């Protein structure tokens, strides 16, 4: 088994994931909230707009789970 560079790969994966989560939560949610607050939606569009932050957070959790599964599948 060649484990050369395995630690560096794990560190790069974790750092990349942390940066992605910070960007998604720290930038995307405030921008989305501001844009949605300035609009007047009705019906189904209003329902989606009200739950958009929840959808983004679920997407971030799926991203974290996907990266974790991908990282585990690459181990030998």
Backbone torsions as a table, in degrees:
resi	resn	phi	psi	omega
1	UNK	NA	132.6	178.2
2	UNK	-104.1	108.1	-177.6
3	UNK	-101.3	15.5	-177.4
4	UNK	-65.9	126.7	178.6
5	UNK	81.8	3.7	-177.7
6	UNK	-66.4	-42.0	-179.9
7	UNK	-66.3	-41.9	178.7
8	UNK	-62.5	-37.8	177.9
9	UNK	-66.3	-40.3	178.7
10	UNK	-66.3	-43.2	179.5
11	UNK	-63.6	-43.8	178.6
12	UNK	-61.9	-40.1	178.8
13	UNK	-63.8	-45.3	-179.5
14	UNK	-66.2	-44.9	179.9
15	UNK	-63.7	-43.0	177.1
16	UNK	-61.3	-40.8	179.0
17	UNK	-66.9	-41.7	179.0
18	UNK	-63.5	-43.3	178.3
19	UNK	-63.0	-42.8	179.4
20	UNK	-62.8	-43.1	-180.0
21	UNK	-66.2	-41.8	178.7
22	UNK	-62.5	-43.3	179.0
23	UNK	-65.0	-43.4	-178.1
24	UNK	-67.4	-47.1	-176.5
25	UNK	-79.0	-40.3	-174.5
26	UNK	-80.1	-25.0	-177.4
27	UNK	-112.7	-50.1	-173.3
28	UNK	-66.4	-41.7	-177.3
29	UNK	-67.7	-47.5	177.7
30	UNK	-62.5	-39.4	178.8
31	UNK	-64.7	-45.7	179.6
32	UNK	-62.5	-43.5	179.9
33	UNK	-62.2	-42.4	179.4
34	UNK	-64.8	-44.4	-178.9
35	UNK	-65.7	-43.1	-179.4
36	UNK	-66.8	-36.5	-179.2
37	UNK	-66.4	-27.2	-178.4
38	UNK	-87.2	0.8	-178.7
39	UNK	-111.5	160.0	175.5
40	UNK	-122.1	94.8	-179.4
41	UNK	-92.8	155.7	176.0
42	UNK	-131.9	157.0	174.6
43	UNK	64.8	-134.1	-177.0
44	UNK	-64.3	-37.3	179.0
45	UNK	-61.3	-37.8	178.0
46	UNK	-66.2	-39.8	178.4
47	UNK	-62.7	-45.9	179.4
48	UNK	-64.5	-43.9	-179.1
49	UNK	-63.1	-38.2	-179.8
50	UNK	-68.7	-27.6	-177.5
51	UNK	-104.1	8.8	-176.1
52	UNK	-62.3	-39.4	178.3
53	UNK	-62.9	-39.3	177.3
54	UNK	-63.2	-42.6	178.6
55	UNK	-62.4	-39.5	178.9
56	UNK	-64.7	-44.1	179.7
57	UNK	-64.8	-38.4	175.8
58	UNK	-63.4	-39.9	176.8
59	UNK	-61.7	-39.4	177.2
60	UNK	-64.6	-41.9	177.4
61	UNK	-63.5	-39.1	176.8
62	UNK	-65.5	-38.9	176.7
63	UNK	-60.6	-45.8	179.8
64	UNK	-62.5	-45.2	179.6
65	UNK	-64.0	-41.1	-179.9
66	UNK	-64.0	-43.0	178.6
67	UNK	-66.3	-39.3	178.2
68	UNK	-63.8	-43.6	178.9
69	UNK	-65.2	-42.4	178.0
70	UNK	-61.4	-42.3	178.9
71	UNK	-64.9	-38.9	179.1
72	UNK	-70.6	-32.3	-177.2
73	UNK	-73.9	-21.0	-179.4
74	UNK	-83.0	-11.8	178.9
75	UNK	-71.5	145.0	178.9
76	UNK	-110.0	NA	NA
